[in-house]
Amino acid sequence: MMEVLLNSLWQGAFVVAIASGVTTLLPQRHAATRYAVWYVALFALAVLPIASQFSFGESASAIPSSVIRTTSAASHVTEAAATNSGFWLALAWVAGIVFNSGRLALSYLRLARIIRTAVPARELGASVRISSTISIPIAAGIFSPTIVLPEDLAAKLDPVDLRSIVAHERAHISRNDVLGNLIQRLFEAAFFFNPWVYVIGRQLVKEREAACDDLAVQAASDPDRYASCLLNLAQRSPNTRTPLLTPSAIGSGRMLAQRIVRLLNGKGIAVKVNYFVPAAAVALFAVLGLAFQTAGIASQASGAANNEKLAANCSADVTIVNPVQPQISKPVKAPAKVEVLVTVTKAGTVSSVKMMKSSGNTDIDGAVAEAATHSTYKPEIRNCAPVSGGQYVFTAVVGP
Protein backbone atom coordinates (compact mmCIF):
# COMPACT_ATOMS: atom_id res chain seq x y z
CA MET A 1 0.00 0.00 0.00
CA MET A 2 2.79 2.42 0.89
CA GLU A 3 4.45 1.77 -2.44
CA VAL A 4 1.19 2.73 -4.20
CA LEU A 5 0.98 5.99 -2.24
CA LEU A 6 4.61 6.87 -2.88
CA ASN A 7 4.24 6.07 -6.58
CA SER A 8 1.42 8.62 -6.76
CA LEU A 9 3.96 11.35 -5.93
CA TRP A 10 5.93 10.99 -9.17
CA GLN A 11 3.13 9.54 -11.28
CA GLY A 12 1.04 12.60 -10.43
CA ALA A 13 3.51 14.76 -12.35
CA PHE A 14 2.74 12.80 -15.53
CA VAL A 15 -1.00 13.02 -14.86
CA VAL A 16 -0.89 16.80 -14.39
CA ALA A 17 1.30 17.21 -17.47
CA ILE A 18 -1.20 15.36 -19.66
CA ALA A 19 -4.21 17.23 -18.22
CA SER A 20 -2.39 20.56 -18.68
CA GLY A 21 -1.55 19.68 -22.28
CA VAL A 22 -5.14 18.75 -23.10
CA THR A 23 -6.68 21.84 -21.45
CA THR A 24 -4.10 24.14 -23.04
CA LEU A 25 -5.47 23.13 -26.42
CA LEU A 26 -8.98 24.12 -25.33
CA PRO A 27 -10.11 27.76 -25.51
CA GLN A 28 -10.97 29.46 -22.22
CA ARG A 29 -14.64 29.55 -23.15
CA HIS A 30 -14.88 25.75 -22.71
CA ALA A 31 -14.78 25.86 -18.91
CA ALA A 32 -17.18 22.94 -18.44
CA THR A 33 -15.08 20.70 -20.69
CA ARG A 34 -11.84 21.79 -19.03
CA TYR A 35 -13.39 20.97 -15.66
CA ALA A 36 -14.28 17.47 -16.89
CA VAL A 37 -10.68 16.87 -18.00
CA TRP A 38 -9.30 17.87 -14.62
CA TYR A 39 -11.85 15.69 -12.86
CA VAL A 40 -10.68 12.73 -14.93
CA ALA A 41 -7.13 13.64 -13.89
CA LEU A 42 -8.16 13.56 -10.22
CA PHE A 43 -9.33 9.97 -10.55
CA ALA A 44 -6.29 9.05 -12.64
CA LEU A 45 -4.07 10.28 -9.81
CA ALA A 46 -5.59 7.63 -7.54
CA VAL A 47 -6.23 4.83 -10.04
CA LEU A 48 -2.94 4.72 -11.96
CA PRO A 49 -0.66 3.94 -8.98
CA ILE A 50 -2.95 1.02 -8.09
CA ALA A 51 -3.32 -0.23 -11.67
CA SER A 52 0.44 -0.15 -12.21
CA GLN A 53 0.82 -2.87 -9.58
CA PHE A 54 -1.02 -5.39 -11.77
CA SER A 55 -0.13 -7.02 -15.05
CA PHE A 56 -2.68 -6.81 -17.84
CA GLY A 57 -0.76 -8.44 -20.64
CA GLU A 58 2.13 -7.50 -22.87
CA SER A 59 3.47 -3.98 -22.76
CA ALA A 60 3.08 -1.64 -25.68
CA SER A 61 6.21 -1.33 -27.78
CA ALA A 62 5.09 2.15 -28.88
CA ILE A 63 5.93 3.60 -25.47
CA PRO A 64 9.28 5.43 -25.69
CA SER A 65 12.11 3.60 -23.95
CA SER A 66 13.15 6.83 -22.23
CA VAL A 67 9.77 6.98 -20.49
CA ILE A 68 10.09 3.35 -19.43
CA ARG A 69 13.58 3.92 -18.04
CA THR A 70 12.49 7.03 -16.13
CA THR A 71 9.40 5.46 -14.62
CA SER A 72 11.25 2.22 -13.88
CA ALA A 73 13.92 4.10 -11.92
CA ALA A 74 11.26 6.01 -9.96
CA SER A 75 9.40 2.77 -9.22
CA HIS A 76 12.56 1.20 -7.87
CA VAL A 77 13.21 4.18 -5.55
CA THR A 78 9.67 4.19 -4.13
CA GLU A 79 9.76 0.42 -3.67
CA ALA A 80 12.94 0.74 -1.63
CA ALA A 81 11.48 3.60 0.44
CA ALA A 82 8.29 1.66 1.14
CA THR A 83 10.31 -1.38 2.19
CA ASN A 84 12.63 0.53 4.51
CA SER A 85 10.12 2.90 6.14
CA GLY A 86 6.75 1.28 5.50
CA PHE A 87 5.52 1.22 9.10
CA TRP A 88 6.26 4.87 9.86
CA LEU A 89 4.91 6.04 6.53
CA ALA A 90 1.69 4.09 7.14
CA LEU A 91 1.39 5.59 10.62
CA ALA A 92 1.84 9.14 9.29
CA TRP A 93 -0.66 8.49 6.50
CA VAL A 94 -3.34 7.21 8.88
CA ALA A 95 -2.76 10.17 11.21
CA GLY A 96 -3.14 12.57 8.28
CA ILE A 97 -6.37 10.93 7.15
CA VAL A 98 -7.80 11.14 10.67
CA PHE A 99 -6.91 14.84 10.90
CA ASN A 100 -8.36 15.73 7.50
CA SER A 101 -11.47 13.64 8.09
CA GLY A 102 -11.98 15.61 11.29
CA ARG A 103 -11.80 18.86 9.34
CA LEU A 104 -14.43 17.61 6.89
CA ALA A 105 -16.67 16.51 9.75
CA LEU A 106 -16.42 19.95 11.37
CA SER A 107 -17.22 21.61 8.04
CA TYR A 108 -20.28 19.38 7.68
CA LEU A 109 -21.51 20.29 11.16
CA ARG A 110 -20.98 23.97 10.45
CA LEU A 111 -22.95 23.81 7.20
CA ALA A 112 -25.73 21.83 8.85
CA ARG A 113 -26.03 24.51 11.54
CA ILE A 114 -26.05 27.31 8.95
CA ILE A 115 -28.83 25.66 6.94
CA ARG A 116 -30.83 24.80 10.05
CA THR A 117 -30.82 28.40 11.31
CA ALA A 118 -31.28 30.08 7.91
CA VAL A 119 -34.60 31.72 7.04
CA PRO A 120 -36.41 30.83 3.77
CA ALA A 121 -36.41 33.61 1.15
CA ARG A 122 -39.30 32.51 -1.04
CA GLU A 123 -39.24 35.73 -3.06
CA LEU A 124 -35.86 34.61 -4.45
CA GLY A 125 -37.08 31.16 -5.46
CA ALA A 126 -37.36 27.67 -4.07
CA SER A 127 -34.65 26.36 -1.73
CA VAL A 128 -33.13 29.82 -1.19
CA ARG A 129 -32.40 30.85 2.39
CA ILE A 130 -30.91 33.85 4.16
CA SER A 131 -28.48 33.64 7.07
CA SER A 132 -26.75 36.15 9.29
CA THR A 133 -23.92 33.71 10.11
CA ILE A 134 -22.22 33.72 6.69
CA SER A 135 -20.61 36.43 4.57
CA ILE A 136 -20.58 34.73 1.16
CA PRO A 137 -23.26 32.93 -0.89
CA ILE A 138 -23.04 29.14 -0.74
CA ALA A 139 -24.71 26.06 -2.20
CA ALA A 140 -24.93 23.14 0.20
CA GLY A 141 -26.62 19.77 0.51
CA ILE A 142 -26.33 16.74 -1.76
CA PHE A 143 -29.80 15.19 -1.41
CA SER A 144 -31.67 18.42 -0.60
CA PRO A 145 -29.62 21.22 -2.21
CA THR A 146 -30.02 24.64 -0.66
CA ILE A 147 -28.74 28.10 -1.56
CA VAL A 148 -27.85 30.28 1.43
CA LEU A 149 -27.25 34.02 1.01
CA PRO A 150 -25.74 36.42 3.55
CA GLU A 151 -28.39 38.58 5.21
CA ASP A 152 -26.71 41.93 4.46
CA LEU A 153 -26.11 40.92 0.85
CA ALA A 154 -29.77 40.05 0.32
CA ALA A 155 -30.79 43.37 1.86
CA LYS A 156 -28.36 45.72 0.04
CA LEU A 157 -27.57 44.14 -3.31
CA ASP A 158 -29.47 45.24 -6.40
CA PRO A 159 -32.24 42.72 -7.23
CA VAL A 160 -30.79 42.08 -10.71
CA ASP A 161 -27.35 41.34 -9.27
CA LEU A 162 -28.88 39.24 -6.52
CA ARG A 163 -30.64 37.10 -9.09
CA SER A 164 -27.31 36.65 -10.91
CA ILE A 165 -25.69 35.38 -7.70
CA VAL A 166 -28.61 33.01 -7.14
CA ALA A 167 -28.25 31.83 -10.76
CA HIS A 168 -24.55 31.09 -10.13
CA GLU A 169 -25.38 29.01 -7.05
CA ARG A 170 -28.19 27.22 -8.91
CA ALA A 171 -25.63 26.35 -11.56
CA HIS A 172 -23.58 24.61 -8.87
CA ILE A 173 -26.63 22.57 -7.93
CA SER A 174 -27.60 21.69 -11.52
CA ARG A 175 -24.02 20.60 -12.25
CA ASN A 176 -23.88 18.48 -9.05
CA ASP A 177 -20.90 20.54 -7.91
CA VAL A 178 -21.72 19.99 -4.24
CA LEU A 179 -21.18 16.25 -4.67
CA GLY A 180 -18.21 16.87 -6.95
CA ASN A 181 -16.64 19.13 -4.35
CA LEU A 182 -17.18 16.49 -1.65
CA ILE A 183 -15.41 13.85 -3.75
CA GLN A 184 -12.56 16.28 -4.40
CA ARG A 185 -12.16 16.94 -0.67
CA LEU A 186 -12.15 13.20 0.06
CA PHE A 187 -9.35 12.74 -2.46
CA GLU A 188 -7.43 15.56 -0.81
CA ALA A 189 -7.95 13.97 2.60
CA ALA A 190 -6.60 10.62 1.37
CA PHE A 191 -3.69 12.09 -0.66
CA PHE A 192 -2.96 15.03 1.64
CA PHE A 193 0.79 14.42 1.28
CA ASN A 194 0.71 14.69 -2.52
CA PRO A 195 1.16 18.23 -3.93
CA TRP A 196 -0.34 17.20 -7.26
CA VAL A 197 -3.77 16.64 -5.73
CA TYR A 198 -3.81 20.33 -4.74
CA VAL A 199 -2.66 21.42 -8.20
CA ILE A 200 -5.56 19.48 -9.70
CA GLY A 201 -7.91 20.75 -6.99
CA ARG A 202 -7.09 24.37 -7.75
CA GLN A 203 -7.79 23.84 -11.43
CA LEU A 204 -11.09 22.15 -10.57
CA VAL A 205 -12.18 25.14 -8.49
CA LYS A 206 -11.12 27.57 -11.21
CA GLU A 207 -12.95 25.80 -14.04
CA ARG A 208 -15.98 24.95 -11.89
CA GLU A 209 -16.56 28.58 -11.00
CA ALA A 210 -15.99 29.68 -14.58
CA ALA A 211 -18.53 27.11 -15.81
CA CYS A 212 -21.11 28.43 -13.31
CA ASP A 213 -20.31 31.98 -14.42
CA ASP A 214 -21.18 30.91 -17.97
CA LEU A 215 -24.55 29.55 -16.86
CA ALA A 216 -25.27 32.66 -14.80
CA VAL A 217 -24.39 34.95 -17.73
CA GLN A 218 -26.53 32.84 -20.03
CA ALA A 219 -29.47 33.47 -17.69
CA ALA A 220 -28.76 37.21 -17.27
CA SER A 221 -27.48 37.93 -20.83
CA ASP A 222 -25.20 40.69 -19.52
CA PRO A 223 -21.60 39.54 -18.87
CA ASP A 224 -20.33 43.05 -18.08
CA ARG A 225 -22.88 43.63 -15.32
CA TYR A 226 -22.30 40.14 -13.94
CA ALA A 227 -18.53 40.78 -13.84
CA SER A 228 -19.19 44.00 -11.96
CA CYS A 229 -21.44 42.09 -9.56
CA LEU A 230 -18.64 39.59 -8.82
CA LEU A 231 -16.23 42.45 -8.11
CA ASN A 232 -18.75 44.09 -5.78
CA LEU A 233 -19.27 40.78 -4.00
CA ALA A 234 -15.53 40.30 -3.52
CA GLN A 235 -15.16 43.83 -2.10
CA ARG A 236 -17.84 43.09 0.48
CA SER A 237 -16.04 39.92 1.67
CA PRO A 238 -12.35 40.36 0.77
CA ASN A 239 -10.79 37.75 3.08
CA THR A 240 -13.53 35.17 3.52
CA ARG A 241 -12.55 31.52 3.04
CA THR A 242 -14.95 29.10 1.40
CA PRO A 243 -16.15 26.23 3.62
CA LEU A 244 -14.54 22.93 2.67
CA LEU A 245 -17.76 21.14 1.77
CA THR A 246 -19.34 23.78 -0.43
CA PRO A 247 -18.49 25.54 -3.69
CA SER A 248 -18.56 29.33 -3.59
CA ALA A 249 -19.22 32.23 -5.94
CA ILE A 250 -16.04 34.05 -4.87
CA GLY A 251 -12.90 31.93 -4.48
CA SER A 252 -9.43 33.45 -4.18
CA GLY A 253 -8.74 37.04 -5.23
CA ARG A 254 -6.42 36.06 -8.08
CA MET A 255 -8.86 33.47 -9.38
CA LEU A 256 -11.72 35.97 -9.20
CA ALA A 257 -9.70 38.50 -11.21
CA GLN A 258 -9.09 35.86 -13.91
CA ARG A 259 -12.81 35.07 -14.02
CA ILE A 260 -13.71 38.76 -14.38
CA VAL A 261 -11.19 39.25 -17.20
CA ARG A 262 -12.54 36.14 -18.92
CA LEU A 263 -16.11 37.49 -18.74
CA LEU A 264 -15.11 40.94 -19.99
CA ASN A 265 -13.26 39.36 -22.91
CA GLY A 266 -16.45 37.60 -23.95
CA LYS A 267 -15.03 34.10 -23.54
CA GLY A 268 -17.74 32.69 -21.30
CA ILE A 269 -20.00 31.27 -23.98
CA ALA A 270 -19.70 27.43 -24.10
CA VAL A 271 -21.86 25.87 -21.38
CA LYS A 272 -21.98 22.26 -22.56
CA VAL A 273 -19.32 19.61 -22.11
CA ASN A 274 -17.60 18.29 -25.23
CA TYR A 275 -17.35 14.68 -24.04
CA PHE A 276 -14.88 13.78 -26.78
CA VAL A 277 -12.16 15.75 -24.98
CA PRO A 278 -12.37 14.04 -21.55
CA ALA A 279 -12.68 10.71 -23.41
CA ALA A 280 -9.41 11.50 -25.18
CA ALA A 281 -7.88 12.33 -21.81
CA VAL A 282 -9.02 8.93 -20.49
CA ALA A 283 -7.30 7.26 -23.46
CA LEU A 284 -4.07 9.15 -22.77
CA PHE A 285 -4.19 8.19 -19.11
CA ALA A 286 -4.72 4.56 -20.14
CA VAL A 287 -1.54 4.69 -22.24
CA LEU A 288 0.22 6.30 -19.30
CA GLY A 289 -1.00 3.50 -17.06
CA LEU A 290 0.46 0.98 -19.51
CA ALA A 291 3.80 2.76 -19.29
CA PHE A 292 3.63 2.64 -15.48
CA GLN A 293 2.76 -1.06 -15.61
CA THR A 294 5.71 -1.73 -17.92
CA ALA A 295 7.95 0.22 -15.58
CA GLY A 296 6.70 -1.83 -12.64
CA ILE A 297 7.47 -5.07 -14.44
CA ALA A 298 10.93 -3.80 -15.39
CA SER A 299 11.53 -2.72 -11.79
CA GLN A 300 10.46 -6.12 -10.48
CA ALA A 301 12.73 -7.87 -12.99
CA SER A 302 15.60 -5.61 -11.98
CA GLY A 303 14.87 -6.31 -8.31
CA ALA A 304 14.83 -10.06 -8.95
CA ALA A 305 18.14 -9.85 -10.80
CA ASN A 306 19.63 -7.82 -7.96
CA ASN A 307 18.38 -10.38 -5.46
CA GLU A 308 19.94 -13.20 -7.45
CA LYS A 309 23.18 -11.28 -7.64
CA LEU A 310 23.05 -10.61 -3.91
CA ALA A 311 22.38 -14.27 -3.23
CA ALA A 312 25.34 -15.22 -5.40
CA ASN A 313 27.61 -12.78 -3.60
CA CYS A 314 26.38 -13.86 -0.17
CA SER A 315 26.93 -17.59 -0.60
CA ALA A 316 30.38 -19.17 -0.87
CA ASP A 317 32.16 -22.39 -0.07
CA VAL A 318 35.24 -22.73 2.14
CA THR A 319 38.39 -21.30 0.58
CA ILE A 320 42.00 -21.48 1.75
CA VAL A 321 43.68 -18.18 2.50
CA ASN A 322 47.21 -19.11 3.63
CA PRO A 323 48.23 -22.75 3.00
CA VAL A 324 51.02 -24.21 5.13
CA GLN A 325 53.62 -26.39 3.43
CA PRO A 326 54.11 -29.91 4.89
CA GLN A 327 57.33 -30.36 6.87
CA ILE A 328 58.75 -33.83 6.18
CA SER A 329 61.86 -34.81 8.14
CA LYS A 330 62.89 -37.79 6.01
CA PRO A 331 63.70 -37.68 2.30
CA VAL A 332 60.94 -38.80 -0.06
CA LYS A 333 62.15 -41.08 -2.83
CA ALA A 334 59.08 -40.97 -5.07
CA PRO A 335 56.35 -38.34 -5.65
CA ALA A 336 53.21 -38.81 -3.56
CA LYS A 337 49.83 -37.03 -3.53
CA VAL A 338 47.92 -36.70 -0.28
CA GLU A 339 44.35 -35.36 0.14
CA VAL A 340 42.91 -34.37 3.52
CA LEU A 341 39.25 -33.36 4.09
CA VAL A 342 39.21 -30.34 6.42
CA THR A 343 36.10 -29.24 8.35
CA VAL A 344 36.13 -25.50 9.10
CA THR A 345 34.24 -23.51 11.80
CA LYS A 346 32.54 -20.16 11.15
CA ALA A 347 35.58 -18.52 12.74
CA GLY A 348 37.80 -20.01 10.03
CA THR A 349 39.54 -22.55 12.29
CA VAL A 350 39.83 -26.29 11.65
CA SER A 351 37.55 -28.50 13.75
CA SER A 352 38.59 -31.85 12.24
CA VAL A 353 40.61 -33.49 9.49
CA LYS A 354 40.00 -36.76 7.65
CA MET A 355 42.44 -38.58 5.39
CA MET A 356 40.87 -39.06 1.95
CA LYS A 357 43.89 -40.15 -0.09
CA SER A 358 46.93 -41.57 1.64
CA SER A 359 50.48 -41.76 0.33
CA GLY A 360 51.06 -45.03 2.11
CA ASN A 361 53.70 -43.40 4.31
CA THR A 362 52.57 -42.44 7.82
CA ASP A 363 55.24 -39.72 8.13
CA ILE A 364 54.09 -38.02 4.92
CA ASP A 365 50.39 -38.39 5.77
CA GLY A 366 50.97 -36.95 9.26
CA ALA A 367 52.94 -33.99 7.88
CA VAL A 368 50.21 -33.15 5.35
CA ALA A 369 47.47 -33.46 8.00
CA GLU A 370 49.48 -31.13 10.28
CA ALA A 371 49.91 -28.62 7.45
CA ALA A 372 46.17 -28.76 6.67
CA THR A 373 45.32 -28.13 10.33
CA HIS A 374 47.55 -25.07 10.64
CA SER A 375 46.55 -23.47 7.34
CA THR A 376 44.20 -20.43 7.32
CA TYR A 377 40.72 -20.67 5.80
CA LYS A 378 37.75 -18.44 4.93
CA PRO A 379 34.59 -20.12 6.30
CA GLU A 380 31.54 -21.13 4.30
CA ILE A 381 29.06 -18.25 3.68
CA ARG A 382 25.30 -18.80 3.56
CA ASN A 383 22.76 -15.93 3.42
CA CYS A 384 25.58 -13.43 3.83
CA ALA A 385 26.70 -15.00 7.16
CA PRO A 386 29.56 -17.41 8.01
CA VAL A 387 28.54 -20.90 9.12
CA SER A 388 30.35 -23.84 10.69
CA GLY A 389 30.69 -27.25 9.01
CA GLY A 390 32.06 -26.18 5.69
CA GLN A 391 34.61 -28.57 4.20
CA TYR A 392 37.71 -28.16 2.07
CA VAL A 393 39.96 -30.73 0.41
CA PHE A 394 43.54 -29.88 1.32
CA THR A 395 45.84 -31.36 -1.34
CA ALA A 396 49.62 -31.68 -1.20
CA VAL A 397 52.11 -33.28 -3.61
CA VAL A 398 55.44 -34.20 -2.04
CA GLY A 399 58.57 -35.79 -3.37
CA PRO A 400 61.22 -35.10 -6.00
N, C-alpha and C positions, 0 to 999 in steps of 0.2 A: 504493500500500500504506500509506504513512504517513497519507494522508487517512482511510483505513479505521480505522486504529488511533486516530487523534485523535477521529474521530467516536464511537468507543466510549466516550470519556470522558463526553460529554454524553448520548449515547443510553442509557448505562447507568443514568442517573438515572431515565429513563422506565421502563426494565425493572424496576428495583428498586421503583419506586412501584406498578406493576401487581402484582408478586408480593406486595408488602406488603399491598395492598388485598385480594387474593384470600385470603391466609392469615389476615388479620384476621377475615374472615367465618367462618373455620373454628374450631371449638372446639379447645382445647388437646389434647383426647384423640385427635385425628386427626393424630398426629405423622407417620405414614407418608405420609399424603396431603400434608401440608404439606411434607415433604421432597421429594416428587415435584414439587410446584409450584416449589420453589426450584431443583431440578435443571433443570427446563425453562428457568427464568430464566438459569441459567448458560450454557446453549447459546444462548439468545436474545441474550445479551450479545456473543457472538462472531459469530452468524449475521446479525443485523440490520444491523450496519455494512457487511457485505459485500453483502447483498441490496439495500441502499438505493442501491448504485452501479449497479444494473441497472433497466431499464424493463420492466415486465410488463403494460403496457396502460394504460388510462385510470385516472386517480386517482378515488378515491371522493369524491363531493361531500358525503357525510355527515360527513367529517372537519372539525372546527371550523377556521375560517380562522385563529383565534388560534394554534392548534397549528402550522398550516402556516407562519405567519409566524415563530414562535419557532424552529422546527426549521430553517427556511430560513436565518435569520440565523446560527444556530450552524454550519450547513453551510458557509456562505460564509467564516466566520472560520477554521474548520479547514482549508478548502481553501487559504486564503491562507497559513496557518502551514506547511502541508505543502509548498507551493510555495517558500516563502522559506527554510525550514530543513530540507528533506527529507533531505539527506545526513547531517547531524549527528544528526537524530532517528533515522534508520535505524541509524547506527553505535551510538548509545546503546541502541537496542532490541536489536540483536544481542548487544551486550556483556551486557545484562541477562539475555537468554535463556541465554547460555553460563554465566553465574554461577549462575542458578537450576537449570539442568540439572545442573551440578556438584553442587549440594546434594542433588538427588534421587538422583544416582548414589551419593553417599556414604551416603545413608540406605539405599539398596538394599544396599550392601555391608555396612553395619552389621547390617541385619536378616538377611541371609544368614548372617553369622557367628553371630548369636544362635541362629538355628534350627539351624545345624550343630552347635553345641556344647551345645544343650539336651538334656536327658535325658527319654525317654518316661515319661509317668505314666499307665500303662494303667488304673490303678484309677479314674482320673477320666474315662475314655472314650477313644475313638479320636482320634488326631491331637492329643492334649494333651501338652505337654511342660513341663518345669520348667527354669528357668535361674537361675543366680546373678548374671548380668550385667545384669538388668533389675530395675526396682522397681515396675512397673505391669503388669497383664495386657495382652496384645496379641493381635490376630488378624493373621496375615501369610500371604502366598502367594496368588496368583491361581489357578494350575492345581492346586496341592497345598496347600490351606488348612491352616494349623496354628495352634493356640492355644498360647501360651507364657505360663506363670505364673511370677511371682517365687518363688524358692526359699523365702524366709522366710514369704511369704504362704501358700504351700501347706502349710507346716509348722505355722503358728500359727492360721490362720483356722478357724472352726468349719466342719465338713463341709457343713452346710446352706448356709451363706453362700458357701462355696467353690463349691458346685454352682450357686448363683445367678450367680456371676461367670462361671463356665464357660458357663452358659446365655446370658448377655449376649454373650459373645464368639462363641458359636455362632450367635447371631442375626445378628451382623455377616457371618458366612460365608454363612448361608442367604439373606441379603438382597443378597449380592454387594457388600457395602460396601467390601471391599478394592479391588476394581476401580473402584468408584465414587469412592473416595478418590484413587486414582491419577489418574483422569481430572480430578478437581477440581484436583489439584496441577499437572497439565500445563497446565490453563487458567491457573492462577495464575502459572506460569512464563512463559507467553506474554504474559499481560496484567499483568505485575508492576507496571506503572506506573499501573494503573487502580484507584482505591480501591473501585470498586463490585464488583470481583471478590472482594475480601476481605469486603465486607459480605455478599455472597451466600454466600461460603465459611463465614462464621461461622454463618449461619442453617442451612446444610447440616449442619454439625457438631452444632448444637443439636438439630435435628429428628431426625437420624440416631441420636444417642445416646438420645433420648427414645423413638424407635420400638423400639430394642433393649431399653430398659427395659421397655416394654410386653410384649415377647415373653418376657423373663425373668420378669416378674411372672406372666404367664399360666402359665408352667411351674411356678413356686413357689407361686402362689395366696396370697401374703402380701406385699402392697405395703409394709406398715409395716416388716416385718423387712428387706425388700430395701432400703428407703430407709436404714435404720440401717446395713446392710452397706456401702452406697455411702459414707456418712459415715465409717465406720471405715476404709475403703479410702483415702479422701482424707487422713485424719489420719496414715496410715502413710507416705504419699508426698505431702507438701503442695506441693512446688515442682517436681515432675517434669514435664518437657515430653514430649508425645506425639511419637514419631518421625513424620517427614513422610509416610512411605508406609504407615502403618497407622492404623486407627481405634483408639480407646482407650475403656476403661470410665470414665475419670475426666474428662478435659477441664479447662477452667479452673474456678477456685473459684466464681466467680459463676454460671457455667453449671450447675455441679453443684448449687449451692443451689437454682436454679430447678427442676432435675429432681427434687430431693428434695421440694420444696413441691408440685410437680405430682403426685407419687406419693401424698403424704400427703392431698392433696385428692381422691383417687380419680378422677383424670382420665385415668389411663393405661389405657384400656380398648379402644380401637379399633386393631386390629393390621393390618387390611387396607386397601389403598389404594382410595379412591373415584376411579376413573379418569376420571369425568366432570369432576372439578375440574381436574386438570392439562390435560385436553382443552380446557376452557374457557379456561385460561390460554394455551394454544397459540393459540386463536382470537384472544384479545386481543392477543397479540404479533404475530400476522399483520396485524391492523388497524394496530398501531403501525408495523410495517414498511412498510405502504402509505403511512402518513403521512410516514415518513422518505424513501420513494421520491419522493413528491410534493414534499417539501422539496428533495430533490436536484435534481429537474427544474427547480423554480423558481429554485434557486441557479444552475444552469447557464444558464438563460435570462437571469437577471440579469447573470451574468458575461459572456454574449455581448453583451448590450446595452451593458454598460460598455466592453467591448472596441471595439464599433462607435463608441461615443461618443469613446473615446480616439483611435481611428483618425481620426475626423472632426476632433478638436482638434489632432492631430499632423500633419495634412497641409494645406498651404495654398499657393496660388499667390503669385507676386510681387505685392506691393502698394507703392504710392508713399507715402512718409512726408512728404517736404518738397519739393514741386515748385518748380522755378525758373522764373520768368517769362522768356520770350524778350525779348532786348534788340535792337530793330530801330532802326538809325540813321536810315533814311530813312522818310518818311511813307508809309503804305499807303493807297491810294485806295479799294480795295474789300476787303470781308471775304474772308479766305482760311482754309481749314482744312488743317492739316498733321498727318500721323500718322507717328510714328517708332517702329520696333520696337526695343526696348532689351533686350539680353541682360545678365543680372545674375549676378555671382559669389555664392558662399555667404557672402562677407563683406559683401554688399550694395552693392558697387561695380559700375560699368558696364564690361563687357568689350568690347562692340561696339554700334553703332547701325546701323539700316538704314532708309532712307526707304521708307515704304509708300504714302503719299499726298502728293504734292508740290503746292505752291501755284503752281508755274510761275515763281516768283521765287527765284533762287539766294540772294539776301540773306535772304529770309524763311526759306527751308528751312534755311540754315546756322545762323540764330539759334535756330530751334526745335531742331535737332540739338544745338547747344551747350547749350541749356537742359535737354534730356533727359539729356545726359551728366553735368551737374553737379547734377542732382536726387538726392535721397536715397531709397533703396528698402529694403524688407524682403525678404530672399531667399526663394526657394521652400522650403517645408518638406515633407519626406517622411520618414515613420517617426520623427517627432519630432526630426529633425535637418535643418539647412540644407544645401542642395545648390546647386551651380553649374549654370548653363545655363537657369535660369528666364527667361521673357521677359515683357515688359510693353509695351503699346502706349501710348506717350506722345502725347497729343493736345493740340494748341493751336489756338485760333481767334484770328486777328489781324485788325486792321483796324477801321475806324470802325463 
